[in-house]
């Protein structure tokens, strides 16, 4: 824990030094920008593919990312019921670039959701997955920089999100069944 605090304080000490970096961090810290950007990418990925097989693979990626997010968020809520870790600004003098959340700092909700989506995409489509991983990483790291999470919070959230998406990915029968149903519904609505 001392190393975690040391890393946090070292990283957070960079906040407030360069206005452009603070503005970029605030953009990714935002509760809306990162998740909205990831959702738009998932919508685009659903329709992308040079062939029908490529499109189906991308649609599997979207389903794994979505279901992985649901699993990660559910596990995160259970962890938060069992363990509460105060936010860094409650224990240390920090440069805070964000509002003061009141929920548990551990694990990071933002990292769990970002990395569940990133893992779901990366497991199916490495080209898109790299970009989504970068967004998830910026989303998580900005929360350390901005004074909202300790590094261990982000690392635990990233691990929880990745593991959740990987678990869903291993449930191939479920993903294929849901994909078949989603395609039937989309065909009826004429949105494929």
Rosetta constraint file for C-alpha pairs under 8 A:
AtomPair CA 1 CA 5 HARMONIC 6.23 0.50
AtomPair CA 2 CA 6 HARMONIC 6.04 0.50
AtomPair CA 3 CA 7 HARMONIC 6.05 0.50
AtomPair CA 4 CA 8 HARMONIC 6.15 0.50
AtomPair CA 4 CA 150 HARMONIC 6.51 0.50
AtomPair CA 4 CA 151 HARMONIC 6.07 0.50
AtomPair CA 4 CA 152 HARMONIC 6.19 0.50
AtomPair CA 5 CA 9 HARMONIC 6.04 0.50
AtomPair CA 5 CA 150 HARMONIC 6.77 0.50
AtomPair CA 6 CA 10 HARMONIC 6.06 0.50
AtomPair CA 7 CA 11 HARMONIC 6.00 0.50
AtomPair CA 7 CA 150 HARMONIC 7.98 0.50
AtomPair CA 7 CA 151 HARMONIC 6.96 0.50
AtomPair CA 8 CA 12 HARMONIC 5.84 0.50
AtomPair CA 8 CA 144 HARMONIC 6.47 0.50
AtomPair CA 8 CA 145 HARMONIC 7.70 0.50
AtomPair CA 8 CA 147 HARMONIC 7.96 0.50
AtomPair CA 8 CA 149 HARMONIC 7.97 0.50
AtomPair CA 8 CA 150 HARMONIC 5.51 0.50
AtomPair CA 8 CA 151 HARMONIC 6.13 0.50
AtomPair CA 9 CA 13 HARMONIC 5.89 0.50
AtomPair CA 9 CA 94 HARMONIC 7.55 0.50
AtomPair CA 10 CA 14 HARMONIC 7.25 0.50
AtomPair CA 11 CA 15 HARMONIC 7.67 0.50
AtomPair CA 11 CA 144 HARMONIC 7.09 0.50
AtomPair CA 11 CA 145 HARMONIC 5.73 0.50
AtomPair CA 12 CA 94 HARMONIC 6.80 0.50
AtomPair CA 12 CA 95 HARMONIC 6.55 0.50
AtomPair CA 12 CA 144 HARMONIC 6.63 0.50
AtomPair CA 12 CA 145 HARMONIC 4.68 0.50
AtomPair CA 12 CA 146 HARMONIC 6.47 0.50
AtomPair CA 12 CA 147 HARMONIC 6.10 0.50
AtomPair CA 13 CA 94 HARMONIC 7.58 0.50
AtomPair CA 13 CA 95 HARMONIC 7.12 0.50
AtomPair CA 14 CA 145 HARMONIC 7.34 0.50
AtomPair CA 15 CA 21 HARMONIC 7.78 0.50
AtomPair CA 15 CA 22 HARMONIC 6.27 0.50
AtomPair CA 15 CA 95 HARMONIC 6.11 0.50
AtomPair CA 15 CA 97 HARMONIC 7.84 0.50
AtomPair CA 15 CA 145 HARMONIC 6.23 0.50
AtomPair CA 15 CA 146 HARMONIC 6.64 0.50
AtomPair CA 16 CA 22 HARMONIC 6.42 0.50
AtomPair CA 16 CA 95 HARMONIC 6.77 0.50
AtomPair CA 17 CA 22 HARMONIC 7.92 0.50
AtomPair CA 18 CA 22 HARMONIC 6.34 0.50
AtomPair CA 19 CA 23 HARMONIC 6.11 0.50
AtomPair CA 20 CA 24 HARMONIC 6.24 0.50
AtomPair CA 21 CA 25 HARMONIC 6.07 0.50
AtomPair CA 22 CA 26 HARMONIC 6.04 0.50
AtomPair CA 22 CA 97 HARMONIC 7.28 0.50
AtomPair CA 22 CA 146 HARMONIC 7.88 0.50
AtomPair CA 23 CA 27 HARMONIC 6.24 0.50
AtomPair CA 24 CA 28 HARMONIC 6.53 0.50
AtomPair CA 25 CA 29 HARMONIC 5.79 0.50
AtomPair CA 25 CA 97 HARMONIC 7.90 0.50
AtomPair CA 25 CA 142 HARMONIC 5.07 0.50
AtomPair CA 25 CA 143 HARMONIC 7.80 0.50
AtomPair CA 25 CA 145 HARMONIC 7.27 0.50
AtomPair CA 25 CA 146 HARMONIC 6.77 0.50
AtomPair CA 26 CA 30 HARMONIC 5.99 0.50
AtomPair CA 26 CA 97 HARMONIC 6.37 0.50
AtomPair CA 26 CA 98 HARMONIC 6.97 0.50
AtomPair CA 26 CA 142 HARMONIC 7.46 0.50
AtomPair CA 26 CA 146 HARMONIC 7.37 0.50
AtomPair CA 27 CA 33 HARMONIC 6.60 0.50
AtomPair CA 28 CA 33 HARMONIC 6.36 0.50
AtomPair CA 28 CA 34 HARMONIC 5.87 0.50
AtomPair CA 28 CA 138 HARMONIC 6.54 0.50
AtomPair CA 28 CA 139 HARMONIC 5.13 0.50
AtomPair CA 28 CA 142 HARMONIC 6.15 0.50
AtomPair CA 29 CA 33 HARMONIC 7.97 0.50
AtomPair CA 29 CA 34 HARMONIC 7.74 0.50
AtomPair CA 29 CA 98 HARMONIC 7.11 0.50
AtomPair CA 29 CA 139 HARMONIC 6.16 0.50
AtomPair CA 29 CA 140 HARMONIC 7.97 0.50
AtomPair CA 29 CA 142 HARMONIC 5.58 0.50
AtomPair CA 29 CA 143 HARMONIC 5.62 0.50
AtomPair CA 29 CA 146 HARMONIC 7.23 0.50
AtomPair CA 30 CA 34 HARMONIC 6.96 0.50
AtomPair CA 30 CA 98 HARMONIC 7.76 0.50
AtomPair CA 31 CA 35 HARMONIC 7.04 0.50
AtomPair CA 32 CA 36 HARMONIC 5.76 0.50
AtomPair CA 33 CA 37 HARMONIC 5.96 0.50
AtomPair CA 34 CA 38 HARMONIC 6.14 0.50
AtomPair CA 34 CA 114 HARMONIC 7.92 0.50
AtomPair CA 34 CA 135 HARMONIC 7.16 0.50
AtomPair CA 34 CA 136 HARMONIC 7.69 0.50
AtomPair CA 34 CA 139 HARMONIC 6.31 0.50
AtomPair CA 35 CA 39 HARMONIC 6.06 0.50
AtomPair CA 35 CA 114 HARMONIC 7.39 0.50
AtomPair CA 36 CA 40 HARMONIC 6.14 0.50
AtomPair CA 37 CA 41 HARMONIC 6.25 0.50
AtomPair CA 38 CA 42 HARMONIC 6.26 0.50
AtomPair CA 38 CA 114 HARMONIC 7.70 0.50
AtomPair CA 38 CA 117 HARMONIC 7.48 0.50
AtomPair CA 38 CA 132 HARMONIC 7.10 0.50
AtomPair CA 38 CA 135 HARMONIC 7.82 0.50
AtomPair CA 39 CA 43 HARMONIC 6.28 0.50
AtomPair CA 40 CA 44 HARMONIC 6.22 0.50
AtomPair CA 41 CA 45 HARMONIC 5.98 0.50
AtomPair CA 42 CA 46 HARMONIC 6.15 0.50
AtomPair CA 42 CA 62 HARMONIC 5.75 0.50
AtomPair CA 43 CA 47 HARMONIC 7.02 0.50
AtomPair CA 43 CA 62 HARMONIC 7.95 0.50
AtomPair CA 44 CA 48 HARMONIC 6.25 0.50
AtomPair CA 45 CA 49 HARMONIC 7.90 0.50
AtomPair CA 45 CA 58 HARMONIC 5.92 0.50
AtomPair CA 45 CA 59 HARMONIC 7.05 0.50
AtomPair CA 45 CA 62 HARMONIC 7.11 0.50
AtomPair CA 46 CA 55 HARMONIC 7.00 0.50
AtomPair CA 46 CA 58 HARMONIC 5.87 0.50
AtomPair CA 46 CA 59 HARMONIC 4.84 0.50
AtomPair CA 46 CA 62 HARMONIC 6.37 0.50
AtomPair CA 47 CA 55 HARMONIC 6.60 0.50
AtomPair CA 47 CA 58 HARMONIC 7.93 0.50
AtomPair CA 47 CA 59 HARMONIC 7.65 0.50
AtomPair CA 47 CA 192 HARMONIC 7.33 0.50
AtomPair CA 48 CA 54 HARMONIC 7.91 0.50
AtomPair CA 48 CA 55 HARMONIC 5.72 0.50
AtomPair CA 48 CA 58 HARMONIC 7.01 0.50
AtomPair CA 49 CA 53 HARMONIC 7.78 0.50
AtomPair CA 49 CA 54 HARMONIC 4.85 0.50
AtomPair CA 49 CA 55 HARMONIC 4.19 0.50
AtomPair CA 49 CA 56 HARMONIC 7.96 0.50
AtomPair CA 49 CA 58 HARMONIC 7.12 0.50
AtomPair CA 50 CA 54 HARMONIC 6.15 0.50
AtomPair CA 50 CA 55 HARMONIC 7.01 0.50
AtomPair CA 51 CA 55 HARMONIC 6.17 0.50
AtomPair CA 52 CA 56 HARMONIC 6.14 0.50
AtomPair CA 53 CA 57 HARMONIC 6.23 0.50
AtomPair CA 54 CA 58 HARMONIC 6.27 0.50
AtomPair CA 55 CA 59 HARMONIC 6.13 0.50
AtomPair CA 56 CA 60 HARMONIC 6.17 0.50
AtomPair CA 57 CA 61 HARMONIC 6.35 0.50
AtomPair CA 57 CA 124 HARMONIC 6.40 0.50
AtomPair CA 57 CA 125 HARMONIC 7.73 0.50
AtomPair CA 58 CA 62 HARMONIC 6.38 0.50
AtomPair CA 58 CA 121 HARMONIC 7.64 0.50
AtomPair CA 58 CA 124 HARMONIC 6.68 0.50
AtomPair CA 58 CA 125 HARMONIC 6.80 0.50
AtomPair CA 59 CA 63 HARMONIC 6.28 0.50
AtomPair CA 59 CA 179 HARMONIC 7.24 0.50
AtomPair CA 60 CA 64 HARMONIC 6.06 0.50
AtomPair CA 60 CA 124 HARMONIC 7.36 0.50
AtomPair CA 60 CA 175 HARMONIC 6.66 0.50
AtomPair CA 60 CA 176 HARMONIC 7.42 0.50
AtomPair CA 60 CA 179 HARMONIC 6.75 0.50
AtomPair CA 61 CA 65 HARMONIC 6.02 0.50
AtomPair CA 61 CA 120 HARMONIC 5.30 0.50
AtomPair CA 61 CA 121 HARMONIC 4.75 0.50
AtomPair CA 61 CA 122 HARMONIC 7.73 0.50
AtomPair CA 61 CA 123 HARMONIC 7.19 0.50
AtomPair CA 61 CA 124 HARMONIC 5.41 0.50
AtomPair CA 61 CA 125 HARMONIC 7.27 0.50
AtomPair CA 62 CA 66 HARMONIC 6.04 0.50
AtomPair CA 62 CA 117 HARMONIC 7.98 0.50
AtomPair CA 62 CA 120 HARMONIC 6.84 0.50
AtomPair CA 62 CA 121 HARMONIC 6.55 0.50
AtomPair CA 63 CA 67 HARMONIC 5.95 0.50
AtomPair CA 63 CA 120 HARMONIC 7.77 0.50
AtomPair CA 63 CA 175 HARMONIC 6.70 0.50
AtomPair CA 63 CA 178 HARMONIC 7.93 0.50
AtomPair CA 63 CA 179 HARMONIC 7.36 0.50
AtomPair CA 64 CA 68 HARMONIC 5.65 0.50
AtomPair CA 64 CA 117 HARMONIC 7.86 0.50
AtomPair CA 64 CA 120 HARMONIC 4.95 0.50
AtomPair CA 64 CA 121 HARMONIC 7.53 0.50
AtomPair CA 64 CA 165 HARMONIC 6.05 0.50
AtomPair CA 64 CA 168 HARMONIC 5.96 0.50
AtomPair CA 64 CA 169 HARMONIC 5.84 0.50
AtomPair CA 64 CA 175 HARMONIC 6.94 0.50
AtomPair CA 65 CA 69 HARMONIC 6.07 0.50
AtomPair CA 65 CA 116 HARMONIC 5.83 0.50
AtomPair CA 65 CA 117 HARMONIC 4.27 0.50
AtomPair CA 65 CA 118 HARMONIC 7.06 0.50
AtomPair CA 65 CA 119 HARMONIC 6.89 0.50
AtomPair CA 65 CA 120 HARMONIC 4.03 0.50
AtomPair CA 65 CA 121 HARMONIC 6.24 0.50
AtomPair CA 65 CA 165 HARMONIC 6.10 0.50
AtomPair CA 66 CA 70 HARMONIC 6.45 0.50
AtomPair CA 66 CA 116 HARMONIC 7.92 0.50
AtomPair CA 66 CA 117 HARMONIC 6.68 0.50
AtomPair CA 66 CA 120 HARMONIC 7.80 0.50
AtomPair CA 67 CA 71 HARMONIC 6.22 0.50
AtomPair CA 67 CA 165 HARMONIC 7.17 0.50
AtomPair CA 67 CA 168 HARMONIC 6.72 0.50
AtomPair CA 68 CA 72 HARMONIC 5.97 0.50
AtomPair CA 68 CA 116 HARMONIC 5.37 0.50
AtomPair CA 68 CA 117 HARMONIC 6.99 0.50
AtomPair CA 68 CA 120 HARMONIC 6.98 0.50
AtomPair CA 68 CA 161 HARMONIC 6.93 0.50
AtomPair CA 68 CA 162 HARMONIC 7.98 0.50
AtomPair CA 68 CA 164 HARMONIC 4.96 0.50
AtomPair CA 68 CA 165 HARMONIC 3.98 0.50
AtomPair CA 68 CA 166 HARMONIC 7.55 0.50
AtomPair CA 68 CA 167 HARMONIC 7.67 0.50
AtomPair CA 68 CA 168 HARMONIC 5.94 0.50
AtomPair CA 69 CA 73 HARMONIC 5.93 0.50
AtomPair CA 69 CA 112 HARMONIC 7.59 0.50
AtomPair CA 69 CA 113 HARMONIC 5.46 0.50
AtomPair CA 69 CA 116 HARMONIC 5.26 0.50
AtomPair CA 69 CA 117 HARMONIC 6.41 0.50
AtomPair CA 69 CA 161 HARMONIC 6.85 0.50
AtomPair CA 69 CA 164 HARMONIC 7.30 0.50
AtomPair CA 69 CA 165 HARMONIC 7.10 0.50
AtomPair CA 70 CA 74 HARMONIC 6.11 0.50
AtomPair CA 71 CA 75 HARMONIC 6.19 0.50
AtomPair CA 71 CA 164 HARMONIC 5.84 0.50
AtomPair CA 71 CA 165 HARMONIC 7.84 0.50
AtomPair CA 72 CA 76 HARMONIC 5.94 0.50
AtomPair CA 72 CA 112 HARMONIC 6.25 0.50
AtomPair CA 72 CA 113 HARMONIC 6.85 0.50
AtomPair CA 72 CA 116 HARMONIC 6.96 0.50
AtomPair CA 72 CA 160 HARMONIC 6.14 0.50
AtomPair CA 72 CA 161 HARMONIC 5.30 0.50
AtomPair CA 72 CA 164 HARMONIC 5.44 0.50
AtomPair CA 72 CA 165 HARMONIC 7.85 0.50
AtomPair CA 73 CA 77 HARMONIC 6.23 0.50
AtomPair CA 73 CA 109 HARMONIC 7.45 0.50
AtomPair CA 73 CA 112 HARMONIC 7.30 0.50
AtomPair CA 73 CA 113 HARMONIC 7.02 0.50
AtomPair CA 74 CA 78 HARMONIC 6.52 0.50
AtomPair CA 75 CA 79 HARMONIC 6.22 0.50
AtomPair CA 76 CA 80 HARMONIC 6.12 0.50
AtomPair CA 76 CA 107 HARMONIC 7.02 0.50
AtomPair CA 76 CA 109 HARMONIC 7.20 0.50
AtomPair CA 76 CA 112 HARMONIC 7.93 0.50
AtomPair CA 76 CA 160 HARMONIC 7.96 0.50
AtomPair CA 77 CA 81 HARMONIC 6.32 0.50
AtomPair CA 78 CA 82 HARMONIC 6.51 0.50
AtomPair CA 79 CA 83 HARMONIC 5.90 0.50
AtomPair CA 79 CA 107 HARMONIC 7.98 0.50
AtomPair CA 80 CA 84 HARMONIC 5.95 0.50
AtomPair CA 80 CA 104 HARMONIC 6.28 0.50
AtomPair CA 80 CA 106 HARMONIC 7.46 0.50
AtomPair CA 80 CA 107 HARMONIC 7.98 0.50
AtomPair CA 83 CA 104 HARMONIC 7.78 0.50
AtomPair CA 83 CA 106 HARMONIC 7.94 0.50
AtomPair CA 84 CA 103 HARMONIC 7.91 0.50
AtomPair CA 84 CA 104 HARMONIC 4.99 0.50
AtomPair CA 84 CA 105 HARMONIC 7.31 0.50
AtomPair CA 84 CA 106 HARMONIC 7.00 0.50
AtomPair CA 85 CA 104 HARMONIC 5.12 0.50
AtomPair CA 85 CA 105 HARMONIC 5.35 0.50
AtomPair CA 85 CA 106 HARMONIC 5.71 0.50
AtomPair CA 86 CA 90 HARMONIC 6.24 0.50
AtomPair CA 86 CA 91 HARMONIC 7.38 0.50
AtomPair CA 86 CA 104 HARMONIC 5.95 0.50
AtomPair CA 86 CA 105 HARMONIC 5.85 0.50
AtomPair CA 87 CA 91 HARMONIC 7.18 0.50
AtomPair CA 87 CA 101 HARMONIC 7.80 0.50
AtomPair CA 87 CA 102 HARMONIC 7.79 0.50
AtomPair CA 87 CA 104 HARMONIC 6.80 0.50
AtomPair CA 87 CA 105 HARMONIC 5.05 0.50
AtomPair CA 87 CA 148 HARMONIC 6.22 0.50
AtomPair CA 87 CA 149 HARMONIC 6.23 0.50
AtomPair CA 87 CA 150 HARMONIC 7.69 0.50
AtomPair CA 88 CA 92 HARMONIC 5.91 0.50
AtomPair CA 88 CA 94 HARMONIC 7.52 0.50
AtomPair CA 88 CA 105 HARMONIC 7.89 0.50
AtomPair CA 88 CA 147 HARMONIC 6.36 0.50
AtomPair CA 88 CA 148 HARMONIC 6.23 0.50
AtomPair CA 88 CA 149 HARMONIC 6.14 0.50
AtomPair CA 88 CA 150 HARMONIC 6.41 0.50
AtomPair CA 89 CA 93 HARMONIC 6.28 0.50
AtomPair CA 89 CA 94 HARMONIC 5.76 0.50
AtomPair CA 89 CA 96 HARMONIC 7.37 0.50
AtomPair CA 89 CA 100 HARMONIC 7.91 0.50
AtomPair CA 89 CA 147 HARMONIC 6.43 0.50
AtomPair CA 89 CA 148 HARMONIC 7.00 0.50
AtomPair CA 94 CA 147 HARMONIC 6.06 0.50
AtomPair CA 95 CA 146 HARMONIC 6.82 0.50
AtomPair CA 95 CA 147 HARMONIC 6.16 0.50
AtomPair CA 96 CA 146 HARMONIC 5.40 0.50
AtomPair CA 96 CA 147 HARMONIC 4.92 0.50
AtomPair CA 96 CA 148 HARMONIC 7.24 0.50
AtomPair CA 97 CA 146 HARMONIC 4.74 0.50
AtomPair CA 97 CA 147 HARMONIC 6.70 0.50
AtomPair CA 98 CA 146 HARMONIC 6.45 0.50
AtomPair CA 98 CA 147 HARMONIC 7.55 0.50
AtomPair CA 98 CA 148 HARMONIC 7.24 0.50
AtomPair CA 100 CA 148 HARMONIC 7.48 0.50
AtomPair CA 101 CA 148 HARMONIC 7.64 0.50
AtomPair CA 105 CA 148 HARMONIC 7.54 0.50
AtomPair CA 105 CA 149 HARMONIC 5.85 0.50
AtomPair CA 105 CA 150 HARMONIC 7.53 0.50
AtomPair CA 105 CA 153 HARMONIC 6.29 0.50
AtomPair CA 106 CA 149 HARMONIC 7.87 0.50
AtomPair CA 106 CA 152 HARMONIC 7.78 0.50
AtomPair CA 106 CA 153 HARMONIC 4.68 0.50
AtomPair CA 106 CA 154 HARMONIC 7.81 0.50
AtomPair CA 106 CA 156 HARMONIC 7.38 0.50
AtomPair CA 106 CA 157 HARMONIC 7.53 0.50
AtomPair CA 107 CA 112 HARMONIC 7.55 0.50
AtomPair CA 107 CA 152 HARMONIC 7.80 0.50
AtomPair CA 107 CA 153 HARMONIC 4.51 0.50
AtomPair CA 107 CA 154 HARMONIC 6.42 0.50
AtomPair CA 107 CA 155 HARMONIC 7.86 0.50
AtomPair CA 107 CA 156 HARMONIC 5.37 0.50
AtomPair CA 107 CA 157 HARMONIC 4.71 0.50
AtomPair CA 108 CA 112 HARMONIC 6.17 0.50
AtomPair CA 108 CA 140 HARMONIC 7.80 0.50
AtomPair CA 108 CA 149 HARMONIC 6.95 0.50
AtomPair CA 108 CA 153 HARMONIC 5.06 0.50
AtomPair CA 108 CA 154 HARMONIC 5.03 0.50
AtomPair CA 108 CA 155 HARMONIC 7.94 0.50
AtomPair CA 108 CA 156 HARMONIC 7.03 0.50
AtomPair CA 108 CA 157 HARMONIC 4.70 0.50
AtomPair CA 108 CA 158 HARMONIC 7.75 0.50
AtomPair CA 109 CA 113 HARMONIC 6.19 0.50
AtomPair CA 109 CA 157 HARMONIC 6.32 0.50
AtomPair CA 110 CA 114 HARMONIC 5.92 0.50
AtomPair CA 110 CA 139 HARMONIC 6.81 0.50
AtomPair CA 110 CA 140 HARMONIC 6.29 0.50
AtomPair CA 110 CA 154 HARMONIC 7.94 0.50
AtomPair CA 110 CA 157 HARMONIC 7.41 0.50
AtomPair CA 111 CA 115 HARMONIC 5.78 0.50
AtomPair CA 111 CA 136 HARMONIC 6.64 0.50
AtomPair CA 111 CA 137 HARMONIC 7.64 0.50
AtomPair CA 111 CA 139 HARMONIC 6.90 0.50
AtomPair CA 111 CA 140 HARMONIC 5.00 0.50
AtomPair CA 111 CA 154 HARMONIC 5.56 0.50
AtomPair CA 111 CA 155 HARMONIC 7.61 0.50
AtomPair CA 111 CA 157 HARMONIC 4.83 0.50
AtomPair CA 111 CA 158 HARMONIC 4.87 0.50
AtomPair CA 111 CA 161 HARMONIC 7.12 0.50
AtomPair CA 112 CA 116 HARMONIC 6.00 0.50
AtomPair CA 112 CA 154 HARMONIC 7.87 0.50
AtomPair CA 112 CA 156 HARMONIC 7.83 0.50
AtomPair CA 112 CA 157 HARMONIC 4.14 0.50
AtomPair CA 112 CA 158 HARMONIC 4.93 0.50
AtomPair CA 112 CA 159 HARMONIC 7.21 0.50
AtomPair CA 112 CA 160 HARMONIC 5.74 0.50
AtomPair CA 112 CA 161 HARMONIC 4.12 0.50
AtomPair CA 112 CA 162 HARMONIC 7.48 0.50
AtomPair CA 113 CA 117 HARMONIC 6.33 0.50
AtomPair CA 113 CA 157 HARMONIC 7.88 0.50
AtomPair CA 113 CA 158 HARMONIC 7.96 0.50
AtomPair CA 113 CA 161 HARMONIC 5.92 0.50
AtomPair CA 114 CA 118 HARMONIC 6.12 0.50
AtomPair CA 114 CA 133 HARMONIC 7.89 0.50
AtomPair CA 114 CA 135 HARMONIC 7.64 0.50
AtomPair CA 114 CA 136 HARMONIC 4.54 0.50
AtomPair CA 114 CA 137 HARMONIC 7.77 0.50
AtomPair CA 114 CA 139 HARMONIC 7.20 0.50
AtomPair CA 114 CA 140 HARMONIC 7.77 0.50
AtomPair CA 114 CA 158 HARMONIC 7.51 0.50
AtomPair CA 114 CA 161 HARMONIC 7.22 0.50
AtomPair CA 115 CA 119 HARMONIC 5.75 0.50
AtomPair CA 115 CA 133 HARMONIC 6.91 0.50
AtomPair CA 115 CA 136 HARMONIC 5.69 0.50
AtomPair CA 115 CA 137 HARMONIC 7.83 0.50
AtomPair CA 115 CA 157 HARMONIC 7.86 0.50
AtomPair CA 115 CA 158 HARMONIC 5.27 0.50
AtomPair CA 115 CA 159 HARMONIC 7.70 0.50
AtomPair CA 115 CA 161 HARMONIC 4.94 0.50
AtomPair CA 115 CA 162 HARMONIC 5.46 0.50
AtomPair CA 116 CA 120 HARMONIC 6.13 0.50
AtomPair CA 116 CA 158 HARMONIC 7.57 0.50
AtomPair CA 116 CA 160 HARMONIC 7.73 0.50
AtomPair CA 116 CA 161 HARMONIC 3.94 0.50
AtomPair CA 116 CA 162 HARMONIC 4.98 0.50
AtomPair CA 116 CA 163 HARMONIC 7.64 0.50
AtomPair CA 116 CA 164 HARMONIC 6.44 0.50
AtomPair CA 116 CA 165 HARMONIC 5.18 0.50
AtomPair CA 117 CA 121 HARMONIC 6.31 0.50
AtomPair CA 117 CA 132 HARMONIC 7.58 0.50
AtomPair CA 117 CA 161 HARMONIC 7.67 0.50
AtomPair CA 117 CA 165 HARMONIC 7.36 0.50
AtomPair CA 118 CA 122 HARMONIC 5.94 0.50
AtomPair CA 118 CA 129 HARMONIC 5.95 0.50
AtomPair CA 118 CA 130 HARMONIC 7.94 0.50
AtomPair CA 118 CA 132 HARMONIC 5.10 0.50
AtomPair CA 118 CA 133 HARMONIC 4.93 0.50
AtomPair CA 118 CA 136 HARMONIC 6.62 0.50
AtomPair CA 118 CA 162 HARMONIC 7.74 0.50
AtomPair CA 119 CA 123 HARMONIC 5.89 0.50
AtomPair CA 119 CA 129 HARMONIC 7.21 0.50
AtomPair CA 119 CA 133 HARMONIC 7.46 0.50
AtomPair CA 119 CA 161 HARMONIC 7.67 0.50
AtomPair CA 119 CA 162 HARMONIC 5.43 0.50
AtomPair CA 119 CA 165 HARMONIC 5.95 0.50
AtomPair CA 119 CA 166 HARMONIC 7.05 0.50
AtomPair CA 120 CA 124 HARMONIC 6.92 0.50
AtomPair CA 120 CA 162 HARMONIC 7.92 0.50
AtomPair CA 120 CA 165 HARMONIC 5.37 0.50
AtomPair CA 120 CA 166 HARMONIC 7.15 0.50
AtomPair CA 120 CA 169 HARMONIC 7.24 0.50
AtomPair CA 121 CA 125 HARMONIC 5.75 0.50
AtomPair CA 121 CA 126 HARMONIC 7.35 0.50
AtomPair CA 121 CA 128 HARMONIC 6.84 0.50
AtomPair CA 121 CA 129 HARMONIC 4.99 0.50
AtomPair CA 121 CA 132 HARMONIC 7.44 0.50
AtomPair CA 122 CA 126 HARMONIC 4.79 0.50
AtomPair CA 122 CA 127 HARMONIC 7.64 0.50
AtomPair CA 122 CA 128 HARMONIC 6.90 0.50
AtomPair CA 122 CA 129 HARMONIC 3.80 0.50
AtomPair CA 122 CA 130 HARMONIC 6.73 0.50
AtomPair CA 122 CA 132 HARMONIC 7.89 0.50
AtomPair CA 122 CA 133 HARMONIC 7.70 0.50
AtomPair CA 123 CA 129 HARMONIC 7.53 0.50
AtomPair CA 123 CA 166 HARMONIC 7.88 0.50
AtomPair CA 123 CA 169 HARMONIC 7.76 0.50
AtomPair CA 124 CA 129 HARMONIC 7.89 0.50
AtomPair CA 125 CA 129 HARMONIC 5.75 0.50
AtomPair CA 126 CA 130 HARMONIC 6.02 0.50
AtomPair CA 127 CA 131 HARMONIC 7.28 0.50
AtomPair CA 128 CA 132 HARMONIC 6.37 0.50
AtomPair CA 129 CA 133 HARMONIC 5.87 0.50
AtomPair CA 130 CA 134 HARMONIC 6.24 0.50
AtomPair CA 131 CA 135 HARMONIC 6.40 0.50
AtomPair CA 132 CA 136 HARMONIC 6.21 0.50
AtomPair CA 133 CA 137 HARMONIC 6.02 0.50
AtomPair CA 134 CA 138 HARMONIC 6.13 0.50
AtomPair CA 135 CA 139 HARMONIC 6.02 0.50
AtomPair CA 136 CA 140 HARMONIC 6.18 0.50
AtomPair CA 137 CA 141 HARMONIC 5.96 0.50
AtomPair CA 138 CA 142 HARMONIC 5.77 0.50
AtomPair CA 139 CA 143 HARMONIC 6.75 0.50
AtomPair CA 140 CA 144 HARMONIC 7.06 0.50
AtomPair CA 140 CA 154 HARMONIC 5.85 0.50
AtomPair CA 141 CA 145 HARMONIC 6.30 0.50
AtomPair CA 141 CA 151 HARMONIC 7.96 0.50
AtomPair CA 141 CA 154 HARMONIC 7.42 0.50
AtomPair CA 142 CA 146 HARMONIC 5.81 0.50
AtomPair CA 143 CA 147 HARMONIC 6.26 0.50
AtomPair CA 143 CA 148 HARMONIC 5.20 0.50
AtomPair CA 143 CA 149 HARMONIC 5.60 0.50
AtomPair CA 144 CA 148 HARMONIC 5.86 0.50
AtomPair CA 144 CA 149 HARMONIC 4.87 0.50
AtomPair CA 144 CA 150 HARMONIC 5.77 0.50
AtomPair CA 144 CA 151 HARMONIC 6.23 0.50
AtomPair CA 144 CA 154 HARMONIC 7.73 0.50
AtomPair CA 149 CA 153 HARMONIC 5.99 0.50
AtomPair CA 149 CA 154 HARMONIC 6.76 0.50
AtomPair CA 150 CA 154 HARMONIC 6.77 0.50
AtomPair CA 151 CA 155 HARMONIC 6.14 0.50
AtomPair CA 152 CA 156 HARMONIC 5.92 0.50
AtomPair CA 153 CA 157 HARMONIC 6.09 0.50
AtomPair CA 154 CA 158 HARMONIC 5.99 0.50
AtomPair CA 155 CA 159 HARMONIC 6.14 0.50
AtomPair CA 156 CA 160 HARMONIC 6.05 0.50
AtomPair CA 157 CA 161 HARMONIC 6.08 0.50
AtomPair CA 158 CA 162 HARMONIC 6.02 0.50
AtomPair CA 159 CA 163 HARMONIC 5.92 0.50
AtomPair CA 160 CA 164 HARMONIC 6.04 0.50
AtomPair CA 161 CA 165 HARMONIC 6.30 0.50
AtomPair CA 162 CA 166 HARMONIC 6.10 0.50
AtomPair CA 163 CA 167 HARMONIC 6.02 0.50
AtomPair CA 164 CA 168 HARMONIC 6.33 0.50
AtomPair CA 165 CA 169 HARMONIC 6.01 0.50
AtomPair CA 166 CA 170 HARMONIC 6.28 0.50
AtomPair CA 167 CA 171 HARMONIC 6.73 0.50
AtomPair CA 168 CA 172 HARMONIC 7.56 0.50
AtomPair CA 168 CA 175 HARMONIC 7.68 0.50
AtomPair CA 169 CA 175 HARMONIC 7.51 0.50
AtomPair CA 171 CA 175 HARMONIC 6.53 0.50
AtomPair CA 172 CA 176 HARMONIC 6.04 0.50
AtomPair CA 173 CA 177 HARMONIC 6.07 0.50
AtomPair CA 174 CA 178 HARMONIC 6.16 0.50
AtomPair CA 175 CA 179 HARMONIC 5.99 0.50
AtomPair CA 176 CA 180 HARMONIC 6.11 0.50
AtomPair CA 177 CA 181 HARMONIC 6.43 0.50
AtomPair CA 178 CA 182 HARMONIC 6.03 0.50
AtomPair CA 179 CA 183 HARMONIC 6.09 0.50
AtomPair CA 180 CA 184 HARMONIC 6.33 0.50
AtomPair CA 181 CA 185 HARMONIC 6.26 0.50
AtomPair CA 182 CA 186 HARMONIC 6.07 0.50
AtomPair CA 183 CA 187 HARMONIC 6.01 0.50
AtomPair CA 183 CA 192 HARMONIC 7.28 0.50
AtomPair CA 184 CA 188 HARMONIC 6.30 0.50
AtomPair CA 185 CA 189 HARMONIC 6.27 0.50
AtomPair CA 186 CA 190 HARMONIC 5.78 0.50
AtomPair CA 186 CA 191 HARMONIC 5.16 0.50
AtomPair CA 186 CA 192 HARMONIC 5.54 0.50
AtomPair CA 187 CA 191 HARMONIC 6.24 0.50
AtomPair CA 187 CA 192 HARMONIC 5.88 0.50
